[in-house]
Every structure is written in structure tokens, then in C-alpha cells.
Amino acid sequence: MTGQNKAFHLERTPFSVLLLLASCYFLLTVSSCGYQIHNRAALPFKAIKIGKIENKTLEPKLQDRLYTALTEEFLKQGVDVSPAAGYKISGTIHQFDLRVLSEKSDVAADYELIIKADFTLTDPSGKAKEFKNITSPFIISFSGTGPLNDLIASKELASEQAMKDMAMEIVASLIYR
């Protein structure tokens, strides 16, 4: 071996060992923390029907946003959304609260949005499983000290995000538990 080849060989070896150890550590960490990799064949169902989404709050159009969010999330997870599917999910939005988090000069500045819903999954045999008080797993907040139009727009965006997060939570509950 020439001096140049020997130096290259010695420098490369520690990096390879380090890369191998890091890969092993990553695989052990992921496998021991409860995460699992699922393929489409392992899903409990291949298609689902989204039934009635009822809005029992005073906030308009939440049911439409939740329907859209559920459809998008199921499709992301590889589950077809079809009116002919054997499994059916339906839901009721029963809480929409807008809470003040902070004030500036006696005017509300930051808000938190809380939306809760109950869901029912019905299998092809008619057996139903209920999921109560599903909410966004994340805190949905927004600021609003400007004009009323800006505040309403911010609230709309926050409620849309809350619906997406809620859909993510219920779809994950159905698929992985």
C-alpha cells in the first residue's frame, strides 16, 4: 500500500464504524419506542365511508371542514374513501371554544381554539366502536389585535388547522390501535 492509499484507508474506517453504530442505534431506538412501520396490507380496512358529520356548535361549516380533513387524511394513509365501503365513520362536533390567552391594553391579543368531537366507527357487520372527546393533539392558538377582518380570518385558519389535526388523530386511532 502506498502512503496515500494507507492514509485514505485509515480515515475511512472510523467513519464507516461510526455510521454503522449510528444506524444500529437508530433502529434500536425506533423499534423499542412503540413505533411500527405499517404497509397498506397491514391496515385494518382498505376503504371507508365517511357518514354524517353533525355540527352541534354555533360555529358554521365545521362539519364541512372536518369531512374534507378526514377525506384527505384517510387518503394520505392509503385508505380509499368510498360510499360503497363496508366500514363507516360518522361524527358529532359538540364543542367549539375560543379562549383568551393574553390581553394587551384590556384587549384580547392571543386566543386558543378548542374543538371536540365524538366519532363512531361501524364495521361491515354493524358493530360500532365509539371514540369520545377527540380533539386536536396540538394547542391551536392565534393572535389577533388588528382589524376584525384579520381576526376572523385568523380564526378561520386556526379552525381549519384544528380540523386537520383532529382528523389526523382519529385516523391514527383507527389505523394503528
Z-matrix of the N, CA and C atoms (Angstrom, degrees):
N
C 1 1.443
C 2 1.500 1 109.67
N 3 1.295 2 117.15 1 134.57
C 4 1.451 3 120.28 2 177.38
C 5 1.510 4 108.47 3 -77.27
N 6 1.294 5 116.66 4 167.65
C 7 1.462 6 121.20 5 179.89
C 8 1.518 7 112.62 6 -62.04
N 9 1.322 8 115.97 7 -37.06
C 10 1.460 9 119.77 8 -178.93
C 11 1.532 10 110.35 9 -69.81
N 12 1.322 11 118.91 10 -44.33
C 13 1.462 12 122.07 11 179.62
C 14 1.518 13 111.31 12 -66.15
N 15 1.333 14 117.58 13 -38.40
C 16 1.452 15 121.20 14 179.40
C 17 1.528 16 110.94 15 -64.80
N 18 1.322 17 118.06 16 -41.64
C 19 1.473 18 121.67 17 178.31
C 20 1.521 19 110.92 18 -63.55
N 21 1.327 20 116.61 19 -40.28
C 22 1.464 21 120.37 20 179.43
C 23 1.525 22 110.04 21 -65.16
N 24 1.321 23 116.93 22 -41.60
C 25 1.454 24 122.08 23 -178.78
C 26 1.534 25 110.76 24 -63.46
N 27 1.312 26 117.26 25 -42.39
C 28 1.463 27 120.70 26 -179.47
C 29 1.531 28 111.95 27 -69.17
N 30 1.320 29 117.13 28 -36.99
C 31 1.465 30 119.07 29 -179.86
C 32 1.527 31 111.53 30 -71.33
N 33 1.298 32 117.50 31 -32.44
C 34 1.448 33 121.83 32 -175.26
C 35 1.529 34 111.26 33 -76.02
N 36 1.281 35 119.60 34 -33.67
C 37 1.456 36 124.04 35 -174.96
C 38 1.539 37 112.47 36 -61.31
N 39 1.318 38 120.75 37 -50.47
C 40 1.472 39 119.28 38 179.44
C 41 1.534 40 112.46 39 -60.76
N 42 1.313 41 117.39 40 -36.52
C 43 1.461 42 119.88 41 178.42
C 44 1.522 43 111.21 42 -64.58
N 45 1.334 44 117.40 43 -42.53
C 46 1.466 45 121.69 44 179.76
C 47 1.521 46 110.51 45 -63.22
N 48 1.309 47 117.10 46 -43.35
C 49 1.459 48 121.41 47 179.26
C 50 1.525 49 109.83 48 -64.77
N 51 1.314 50 116.58 49 -43.52
C 52 1.459 51 120.60 50 179.15
C 53 1.526 52 111.14 51 -62.52
N 54 1.310 53 117.32 52 -41.49
C 55 1.459 54 121.86 53 178.30
C 56 1.526 55 110.86 54 -64.30
N 57 1.321 56 117.60 55 -41.83
C 58 1.454 57 122.31 56 178.20
C 59 1.526 58 110.64 57 -63.65
N 60 1.316 59 117.97 58 -45.07
C 61 1.463 60 121.70 59 178.96
C 62 1.528 61 111.72 60 -64.02
N 63 1.326 62 117.01 61 -41.46
C 64 1.463 63 120.35 62 178.93
C 65 1.526 64 110.86 63 -64.55
N 66 1.322 65 117.17 64 -39.76
C 67 1.472 66 121.22 65 178.25
C 68 1.521 67 110.72 66 -64.44
N 69 1.320 68 117.42 67 -44.29
C 70 1.469 69 121.20 68 178.19
C 71 1.524 70 110.83 69 -62.89
N 72 1.309 71 117.22 70 -43.45
C 73 1.461 72 121.50 71 178.92
C 74 1.528 73 110.89 72 -60.90
N 75 1.325 74 116.60 73 -44.30
C 76 1.462 75 121.13 74 179.14
C 77 1.526 76 110.77 75 -61.44
N 78 1.319 77 117.11 76 -47.15
C 79 1.466 78 120.62 77 -178.65
C 80 1.531 79 111.33 78 -64.16
N 81 1.319 80 117.72 79 -40.79
C 82 1.467 81 120.15 80 177.75
C 83 1.528 82 111.44 81 -65.90
N 84 1.315 83 116.81 82 -40.73
C 85 1.464 84 120.81 83 179.65
C 86 1.519 85 110.90 84 -64.08
N 87 1.317 86 117.43 85 -47.78
C 88 1.463 87 121.04 86 -178.59
C 89 1.519 88 110.89 87 -65.53
N 90 1.325 89 118.09 88 -40.48
C 91 1.460 90 119.98 89 -177.22
C 92 1.526 91 112.07 90 -73.26
N 93 1.310 92 118.59 91 -24.51
C 94 1.458 93 120.24 92 -177.21
C 95 1.523 94 113.87 93 -94.15
N 96 1.328 95 119.44 94 -7.45
C 97 1.461 96 119.57 95 -175.62
C 98 1.526 97 112.63 96 -99.48
N 99 1.318 98 118.69 97 8.43
C 100 1.452 99 120.60 98 176.31
C 101 1.506 100 114.77 99 96.86
N 102 1.309 101 118.68 100 -9.46
C 103 1.454 102 120.51 101 177.67
C 104 1.513 103 108.90 102 -75.48
N 105 1.325 104 114.55 103 140.44
C 106 1.446 105 120.29 104 176.66
C 107 1.513 106 108.49 105 -133.68
N 108 1.309 107 115.11 106 148.98
C 109 1.451 108 119.35 107 176.30
C 110 1.523 109 106.96 108 -97.00
N 111 1.328 110 116.43 109 122.24
C 112 1.459 111 121.74 110 -178.88
C 113 1.518 112 109.08 111 -111.28
N 114 1.318 113 114.96 112 138.48
C 115 1.452 114 117.71 113 170.53
C 116 1.526 115 108.37 114 -101.04
N 117 1.304 116 116.64 115 173.60
C 118 1.467 117 120.53 116 -175.69
C 119 1.530 118 111.75 117 -59.75
N 120 1.323 119 118.70 118 -33.20
C 121 1.467 120 121.55 119 -178.85
C 122 1.527 121 111.91 120 -66.33
N 123 1.336 122 118.08 121 -24.59
C 124 1.455 123 121.42 122 -178.27
C 125 1.534 124 112.95 123 -86.54
N 126 1.319 125 118.37 124 -5.58
C 127 1.466 126 120.78 125 -179.22
C 128 1.523 127 110.07 126 -68.51
N 129 1.337 128 118.11 127 147.32
C 130 1.468 129 120.43 128 -178.59
C 131 1.530 130 113.36 129 -68.90
N 132 1.319 131 117.87 130 -19.13
C 133 1.463 132 121.96 131 176.77
C 134 1.514 133 108.67 132 -152.92
N 135 1.319 134 115.58 133 154.46
C 136 1.468 135 121.31 134 -177.98
C 137 1.525 136 111.89 135 -97.16
N 138 1.344 137 115.86 136 -24.99
C 139 1.463 138 120.56 137 -178.05
C 140 1.529 139 108.96 138 -144.09
N 141 1.312 140 114.96 139 154.66
C 142 1.458 141 120.67 140 -179.67
C 143 1.523 142 109.32 141 -144.84
N 144 1.296 143 114.41 142 149.21
C 145 1.470 144 121.14 143 174.68
C 146 1.521 145 106.90 144 -104.24
N 147 1.320 146 116.32 145 132.63
C 148 1.463 147 119.47 146 174.95
C 149 1.516 148 106.57 147 -94.91
N 150 1.312 149 115.25 148 113.34
C 151 1.463 150 121.63 149 -178.45
C 152 1.519 151 111.41 150 -82.76
N 153 1.307 152 114.42 151 -151.21
C 154 1.460 153 120.43 152 -176.93
C 155 1.534 154 110.88 153 -70.43
N 156 1.299 155 114.81 154 131.89
C 157 1.466 156 121.90 155 171.69
C 158 1.527 157 105.35 156 -110.38
N 159 1.314 158 115.82 157 114.08
C 160 1.464 159 121.08 158 -175.89
C 161 1.524 160 109.84 159 -100.96
N 162 1.318 161 116.05 160 137.29
C 163 1.458 162 122.24 161 179.53
C 164 1.525 163 108.60 162 -110.17
N 165 1.332 164 116.78 163 107.23
C 166 1.465 165 120.96 164 179.84
C 167 1.532 166 111.70 165 -100.03
N 168 1.321 167 116.21 166 18.23
C 169 1.460 168 120.46 167 177.49
C 170 1.521 169 108.65 168 -104.00
N 171 1.299 170 116.11 169 175.78
C 172 1.457 171 120.88 170 177.58
C 173 1.526 172 112.57 171 -90.57
N 174 1.314 173 117.23 172 -2.06
C 175 1.466 174 121.81 173 -179.86
C 176 1.532 175 109.09 174 -83.25
N 177 1.315 176 117.36 175 120.79
C 178 1.473 177 118.97 176 -176.43
C 179 1.526 178 113.71 177 -73.09
N 180 1.303 179 116.00 178 150.35
C 181 1.467 180 127.03 179 170.77
C 182 1.527 181 115.70 180 68.20
N 183 1.320 182 118.72 181 13.18
C 184 1.463 183 119.60 182 177.67
C 185 1.525 184 111.09 183 -63.68
N 186 1.329 185 116.33 184 -36.85
C 187 1.466 186 119.73 185 -178.85
C 188 1.527 187 111.25 186 -63.32
N 189 1.330 188 116.75 187 -37.14
C 190 1.465 189 120.17 188 178.23
C 191 1.525 190 111.38 189 -67.18
N 192 1.323 191 115.76 190 -41.32
C 193 1.469 192 119.88 191 179.45
C 194 1.529 193 111.28 192 -65.74
N 195 1.337 194 115.44 193 -40.03
C 196 1.461 195 118.83 194 -179.93
C 197 1.529 196 110.81 195 -68.91
N 198 1.306 197 117.81 196 -40.35
C 199 1.463 198 121.43 197 177.40
C 200 1.535 199 110.34 198 -58.20
N 201 1.321 200 115.90 199 -47.11
C 202 1.470 201 120.92 200 179.39
C 203 1.526 202 110.86 201 -63.89
N 204 1.329 203 116.82 202 -44.17
C 205 1.469 204 120.71 203 -179.44
C 206 1.523 205 111.29 204 -63.67
N 207 1.335 206 117.71 205 -41.58
C 208 1.465 207 120.71 206 177.79
C 209 1.529 208 111.29 207 -62.94
N 210 1.325 209 115.68 208 -44.88
C 211 1.465 210 120.07 209 179.18
C 212 1.519 211 110.55 210 -58.25
N 213 1.325 212 117.09 211 -49.06
C 214 1.461 213 120.94 212 -179.25
C 215 1.527 214 111.92 213 -61.91
N 216 1.329 215 116.96 214 -41.35
C 217 1.466 216 120.26 215 -177.00
C 218 1.528 217 111.37 216 -70.42
N 219 1.330 218 117.77 217 -41.01
C 220 1.464 219 119.16 218 176.40
C 221 1.524 220 110.56 219 -60.69
N 222 1.318 221 116.36 220 -44.53
C 223 1.463 222 120.10 221 -179.97
C 224 1.525 223 111.45 222 -62.47
N 225 1.339 224 117.46 223 -38.88
C 226 1.469 225 121.08 224 177.22
C 227 1.521 226 111.39 225 -60.99
N 228 1.340 227 115.96 226 -33.90
C 229 1.460 228 120.97 227 -177.09
C 230 1.531 229 112.64 228 -88.27
N 231 1.326 230 117.10 229 3.49
C 232 1.461 231 120.20 230 176.75
C 233 1.511 232 114.77 231 87.22
N 234 1.319 233 117.76 232 15.26
C 235 1.461 234 122.18 233 178.96
C 236 1.522 235 107.98 234 -103.88
N 237 1.328 236 116.09 235 124.22
C 238 1.461 237 120.02 236 178.13
C 239 1.523 238 110.20 237 -72.64
N 240 1.318 239 116.75 238 143.95
C 241 1.463 240 122.46 239 175.32
C 242 1.524 241 105.90 240 -106.36
N 243 1.352 242 114.95 241 116.94
C 244 1.454 243 120.35 242 -174.28
C 245 1.524 244 110.41 243 -145.09
N 246 1.334 245 117.67 244 139.02
C 247 1.468 246 119.80 245 177.22
C 248 1.529 247 112.60 246 -67.87
N 249 1.324 248 118.53 247 -13.96
C 250 1.461 249 122.06 248 -179.37
C 251 1.535 250 112.46 249 -98.02
N 252 1.316 251 118.64 250 4.34
C 253 1.466 252 122.09 251 -176.61
C 254 1.530 253 110.73 252 -68.10
N 255 1.328 254 115.62 253 152.06
C 256 1.465 255 120.99 254 178.86
C 257 1.518 256 113.10 255 -75.45
N 258 1.315 257 116.81 256 -35.90
C 259 1.461 258 120.84 257 177.88
C 260 1.528 259 109.41 258 -87.60
N 261 1.325 260 115.81 259 143.81
C 262 1.465 261 120.12 260 -179.42
C 263 1.521 262 108.97 261 -137.41
N 264 1.324 263 115.28 262 136.42
C 265 1.459 264 120.51 263 174.21
C 266 1.520 265 108.35 264 -117.53
N 267 1.310 266 115.09 265 137.07
C 268 1.464 267 121.24 266 175.31
C 269 1.520 268 106.87 267 -135.49
N 270 1.317 269 116.05 268 163.15
C 271 1.456 270 118.45 269 -176.23
C 272 1.504 271 113.90 270 -154.89
N 273 1.324 272 114.50 271 164.43
C 274 1.460 273 122.71 272 177.12
C 275 1.518 274 108.71 273 -134.67
N 276 1.311 275 116.04 274 119.78
C 277 1.468 276 121.09 275 175.01
C 278 1.519 277 106.18 276 -85.56
N 279 1.321 278 116.78 277 118.23
C 280 1.460 279 119.50 278 -175.14
C 281 1.526 280 114.36 279 -117.64
N 282 1.319 281 117.89 280 -3.11
C 283 1.470 282 118.98 281 178.59
C 284 1.520 283 110.20 282 -144.34
N 285 1.312 284 114.57 283 133.06
C 286 1.466 285 122.83 284 172.42
C 287 1.519 286 105.68 285 -140.89
N 288 1.314 287 116.76 286 103.53
C 289 1.467 288 121.62 287 -178.68
C 290 1.516 289 110.18 288 -119.81
N 291 1.295 290 115.08 289 136.04
C 292 1.455 291 122.72 290 175.21
C 293 1.523 292 106.20 291 -114.99
N 294 1.321 293 116.58 292 112.19
C 295 1.469 294 121.40 293 -176.18
C 296 1.522 295 109.98 294 -111.41
N 297 1.314 296 115.51 295 141.88
C 298 1.455 297 121.81 296 177.48
C 299 1.527 298 108.50 297 -80.17
N 300 1.313 299 116.11 298 126.20
C 301 1.460 300 121.26 299 177.89
C 302 1.523 301 112.34 300 -94.93
N 303 1.330 302 116.72 301 -36.54
C 304 1.460 303 119.71 302 -179.84
C 305 1.527 304 109.75 303 -152.10
N 306 1.320 305 113.76 304 159.33
C 307 1.464 306 120.74 305 179.70
C 308 1.524 307 109.37 306 -128.12
N 309 1.346 308 114.88 307 149.96
C 310 1.454 309 121.95 308 173.59
C 311 1.517 310 106.54 309 -130.10
N 312 1.306 311 116.85 310 119.29
C 313 1.469 312 122.66 311 -179.85
C 314 1.531 313 111.07 312 54.36
N 315 1.336 314 116.26 313 48.37
C 316 1.466 315 123.27 314 178.21
C 317 1.530 316 113.88 315 62.16
N 318 1.327 317 117.19 316 22.08
C 319 1.460 318 122.30 317 176.46
C 320 1.526 319 107.31 318 -124.56
N 321 1.327 320 116.59 319 133.44
C 322 1.462 321 120.68 320 178.93
C 323 1.528 322 109.62 321 -59.71
N 324 1.324 323 115.69 322 131.69
C 325 1.466 324 120.18 323 -176.60
C 326 1.525 325 112.11 324 -114.50
N 327 1.313 326 117.32 325 -38.67
C 328 1.459 327 121.67 326 -178.54
C 329 1.527 328 109.04 327 -128.22
N 330 1.329 329 114.50 328 140.97
C 331 1.451 330 120.73 329 -175.90
C 332 1.523 331 109.97 330 -127.33
N 333 1.323 332 114.97 331 154.45
C 334 1.455 333 122.17 332 172.82
C 335 1.518 334 107.67 333 -119.74
N 336 1.309 335 116.26 334 138.17
C 337 1.451 336 122.27 335 -178.72
C 338 1.523 337 108.97 336 -109.99
N 339 1.326 338 116.24 337 126.46
C 340 1.460 339 120.97 338 178.82
C 341 1.525 340 107.94 339 -123.43
N 342 1.327 341 115.00 340 122.36
C 343 1.459 342 121.53 341 178.42
C 344 1.524 343 106.90 342 -128.39
N 345 1.343 344 116.37 343 130.82
C 346 1.460 345 121.27 344 178.28
C 347 1.517 346 109.46 345 -127.44
N 348 1.329 347 113.77 346 147.54
C 349 1.458 348 119.58 347 179.70
C 350 1.520 349 110.26 348 -147.66
N 351 1.325 350 114.92 349 156.36
C 352 1.456 351 122.49 350 173.27
C 353 1.521 352 107.62 351 -110.03
N 354 1.331 353 115.96 352 143.77
C 355 1.453 354 120.93 353 -179.62
C 356 1.521 355 109.64 354 -128.95
N 357 1.326 356 115.03 355 151.77
C 358 1.460 357 121.85 356 174.65
C 359 1.518 358 108.65 357 -129.29
N 360 1.333 359 115.83 358 126.73
C 361 1.449 360 122.15 359 174.86
C 362 1.518 361 107.26 360 -104.60
N 363 1.322 362 116.15 361 123.18
C 364 1.458 363 121.72 362 179.15
C 365 1.524 364 108.31 363 -111.91
N 366 1.339 365 116.22 364 126.17
C 367 1.462 366 119.21 365 179.98
C 368 1.530 367 110.09 366 -86.50
N 369 1.332 368 117.88 367 174.07
C 370 1.465 369 120.39 368 -176.41
C 371 1.530 370 114.57 369 -59.16
N 372 1.333 371 117.78 370 -25.33
C 373 1.466 372 120.40 371 179.27
C 374 1.525 373 112.80 372 -84.04
N 375 1.328 374 117.31 373 -5.02
C 376 1.465 375 121.53 374 179.87
C 377 1.521 376 114.37 375 96.84
N 378 1.319 377 117.33 376 -1.53
C 379 1.467 378 121.14 377 178.46
C 380 1.527 379 109.06 378 -73.37
N 381 1.330 380 115.74 379 131.38
C 382 1.470 381 120.70 380 -176.27
C 383 1.523 382 110.86 381 -111.20
N 384 1.329 383 114.63 382 142.19
C 385 1.465 384 121.96 383 174.35
C 386 1.515 385 107.00 384 -123.81
N 387 1.327 386 116.80 385 130.64
C 388 1.463 387 121.03 386 -177.14
C 389 1.521 388 111.29 387 -102.42
N 390 1.315 389 113.84 388 145.81
C 391 1.460 390 123.03 389 174.88
C 392 1.520 391 106.25 390 -125.62
N 393 1.311 392 117.05 391 110.56
C 394 1.462 393 122.17 392 -173.45
C 395 1.526 394 111.82 393 -98.61
N 396 1.331 395 114.58 394 146.68
C 397 1.472 396 123.37 395 173.15
C 398 1.520 397 113.87 396 51.95
N 399 1.318 398 116.22 397 45.80
C 400 1.457 399 120.65 398 175.13
C 401 1.528 400 107.67 399 -75.03
N 402 1.298 401 115.79 400 132.88
C 403 1.462 402 121.46 401 179.74
C 404 1.523 403 108.80 402 -137.00
N 405 1.283 404 116.13 403 173.20
C 406 1.452 405 120.18 404 175.90
C 407 1.521 406 108.59 405 -63.87
N 408 1.339 407 117.64 406 134.04
C 409 1.460 408 119.13 407 178.49
C 410 1.526 409 113.04 408 -74.28
N 411 1.330 410 116.02 409 -5.35
C 412 1.461 411 121.07 410 -179.18
C 413 1.518 412 109.56 411 -117.73
N 414 1.319 413 116.36 412 154.22
C 415 1.459 414 120.87 413 175.30
C 416 1.519 415 107.77 414 -77.38
N 417 1.312 416 115.82 415 122.74
C 418 1.459 417 121.51 416 179.46
C 419 1.522 418 107.21 417 -101.27
N 420 1.310 419 116.40 418 113.39
C 421 1.460 420 120.19 419 -180.00
C 422 1.518 421 109.02 420 -133.69
N 423 1.322 422 114.35 421 159.99
C 424 1.462 423 119.89 422 177.06
C 425 1.511 424 108.63 423 -154.59
N 426 1.331 425 115.40 424 160.02
C 427 1.459 426 122.16 425 179.61
C 428 1.517 427 109.12 426 -104.43
N 429 1.310 428 114.59 427 151.38
C 430 1.455 429 118.60 428 178.44
C 431 1.515 430 112.10 429 -164.07
N 432 1.301 431 116.83 430 93.51
C 433 1.463 432 120.59 431 176.90
C 434 1.520 433 111.24 432 -119.96
N 435 1.315 434 116.73 433 -2.98
C 436 1.465 435 121.32 434 -176.75
C 437 1.509 436 112.12 435 -90.33
N 438 1.313 437 116.43 436 -151.03
C 439 1.463 438 121.60 437 -179.51
C 440 1.533 439 111.77 438 -62.16
N 441 1.328 440 115.56 439 156.09
C 442 1.453 441 121.97 440 -177.66
C 443 1.533 442 111.48 441 -59.25
N 444 1.319 443 117.94 442 -37.97
C 445 1.461 444 120.80 443 178.47
C 446 1.525 445 111.63 444 -59.28
N 447 1.315 446 117.20 445 -40.87
C 448 1.461 447 121.35 446 178.44
C 449 1.534 448 110.83 447 -66.02
N 450 1.323 449 116.35 448 -40.06
C 451 1.463 450 121.01 449 179.07
C 452 1.525 451 110.55 450 -63.63
N 453 1.318 452 117.27 451 -44.27
C 454 1.463 453 121.41 452 179.67
C 455 1.524 454 110.50 453 -65.18
N 456 1.322 455 116.99 454 -41.99
C 457 1.467 456 120.35 455 177.79
C 458 1.528 457 111.08 456 -62.45
N 459 1.324 458 116.70 457 -41.09
C 460 1.462 459 120.52 458 178.44
C 461 1.525 460 111.01 459 -65.18
N 462 1.321 461 116.54 460 -39.55
C 463 1.468 462 120.84 461 177.88
C 464 1.529 463 110.64 462 -64.31
N 465 1.315 464 116.87 463 -40.67
C 466 1.466 465 121.01 464 179.05
C 467 1.524 466 110.69 465 -63.30
N 468 1.322 467 116.88 466 -45.24
C 469 1.463 468 120.47 467 178.63
C 470 1.528 469 111.36 468 -63.87
N 471 1.326 470 116.57 469 -39.67
C 472 1.462 471 120.56 470 178.83
C 473 1.527 472 110.90 471 -65.90
N 474 1.325 473 117.92 472 -40.59
C 475 1.466 474 119.83 473 179.83
C 476 1.530 475 110.69 474 -68.59
N 477 1.315 476 117.17 475 -35.70
C 478 1.463 477 120.22 476 176.20
C 479 1.528 478 110.54 477 -64.06
N 480 1.330 479 117.20 478 -42.37
C 481 1.465 480 120.96 479 177.42
C 482 1.524 481 110.87 480 -64.71
N 483 1.332 482 117.42 481 -40.11
C 484 1.463 483 120.96 482 178.54
C 485 1.528 484 110.43 483 -61.94
N 486 1.337 485 117.07 484 -38.93
C 487 1.467 486 120.68 485 178.15
C 488 1.530 487 110.80 486 -65.68
N 489 1.322 488 117.19 487 -40.97
C 490 1.464 489 120.69 488 178.01
C 491 1.526 490 110.49 489 -63.58
N 492 1.320 491 116.28 490 -43.06
C 493 1.468 492 120.41 491 179.48
C 494 1.525 493 111.12 492 -66.20
N 495 1.337 494 116.77 493 -40.26
C 496 1.461 495 120.94 494 178.18
C 497 1.531 496 110.03 495 -64.23
N 498 1.320 497 116.77 496 -42.25
C 499 1.466 498 120.68 497 178.16
C 500 1.524 499 110.09 498 -62.16
N 501 1.317 500 116.89 499 -42.09
C 502 1.460 501 121.14 500 177.76
C 503 1.529 502 110.41 501 -59.83
N 504 1.308 503 116.65 502 -41.69
C 505 1.460 504 121.75 503 -178.83
C 506 1.529 505 111.50 504 -66.69
N 507 1.327 506 117.84 505 -46.23
C 508 1.469 507 119.36 506 -178.08
C 509 1.520 508 110.77 507 -70.38
N 510 1.307 509 118.76 508 -40.17
C 511 1.475 510 120.65 509 178.96
C 512 1.526 511 109.83 510 -63.94
N 513 1.311 512 118.37 511 -42.25
C 514 1.461 513 121.30 512 176.96
C 515 1.534 514 110.44 513 -62.64
N 516 1.331 515 117.05 514 -39.90
C 517 1.464 516 120.77 515 178.13
C 518 1.530 517 111.64 516 -62.39
N 519 1.305 518 115.91 517 -39.99
C 520 1.465 519 119.80 518 -178.56
C 521 1.515 520 112.00 519 -73.47
N 522 1.307 521 117.26 520 -39.76
C 523 1.466 522 120.35 521 -173.93
C 524 1.520 523 112.68 522 -81.98
N 525 1.304 524 118.67 523 -42.75
C 526 1.451 525 120.68 524 -168.31
C 527 1.520 526 115.45 525 -103.61
N 528 1.324 527 117.93 526 -1.31
C 529 1.471 528 118.32 527 179.76
C 530 1.497 529 110.91 528 -113.31
